[in-house]
Amino acid sequence: MGKVKITQIKSGIGYPKNQKATLRALGLRKMNASREVELNPQVEGMIRTVNHLLKVENAS
């Protein structure tokens, strides 16, 4: 489908456990950490769950 670059811009502190677990599952451990992931329906759902903590960009 394509790749996207996700960057954690806010901390997971103070958010529910499921959102913290979603950040971990996306491979984001620290603030300003970036990761390039293959976009598929599962990852889209994970991004949607924590979109208030992330910045999402297209990766060419």
WOQUIGI-V38682 format. One record per residue. N is the residue number from 0. RES is the residue in three letters. SS is DSSP state (hx for helix, st for strand, lp for the rest). PSI is psi in whole degrees, -180 to 180 (* if undefined). Layout:
# WOQUIGI-V38682
{{N;RES;SS;PSI} {N;RES;SS;PSI}}
This chain:
# WOQUIGI-V38682
{{0;MET;lp;-41} {1;GLY;lp;173} {2;LYS;st;151} {3;VAL;st;151} {4;LYS;st;122} {5;ILE;st;138} {6;THR;st;131} {7;GLN;st;120} {8;ILE;lp;-13} {9;LYS;lp;154} {10;SER;lp;153} {11;GLY;lp;-4} {12;ILE;lp;132} {13;GLY;lp;1} {14;TYR;lp;161} {15;PRO;lp;157} {16;LYS;hx;-36} {17;ASN;hx;-32} {18;GLN;hx;-38} {19;LYS;hx;-41} {20;ALA;hx;-35} {21;THR;hx;-42} {22;LEU;hx;-45} {23;ARG;hx;-43} {24;ALA;hx;-30} {25;LEU;lp;-9} {26;GLY;lp;18} {27;LEU;lp;117} {28;ARG;lp;-30} {29;LYS;lp;166} {30;MET;lp;144} {31;ASN;lp;15} {32;ALA;lp;139} {33;SER;st;154} {34;ARG;st;139} {35;GLU;st;122} {36;VAL;st;152} {37;GLU;st;129} {38;LEU;lp;120} {39;ASN;lp;171} {40;PRO;hx;-36} {41;GLN;hx;-45} {42;VAL;hx;-37} {43;GLU;hx;-42} {44;GLY;hx;-40} {45;MET;hx;-42} {46;ILE;hx;-42} {47;ARG;hx;-35} {48;THR;hx;-37} {49;VAL;lp;29} {50;ASN;hx;-22} {51;HIS;hx;-10} {52;LEU;hx;-4} {53;LEU;st;159} {54;LYS;st;129} {55;VAL;st;130} {56;GLU;st;152} {57;ASN;st;140} {58;ALA;st;126} {59;SER;lp;*}}
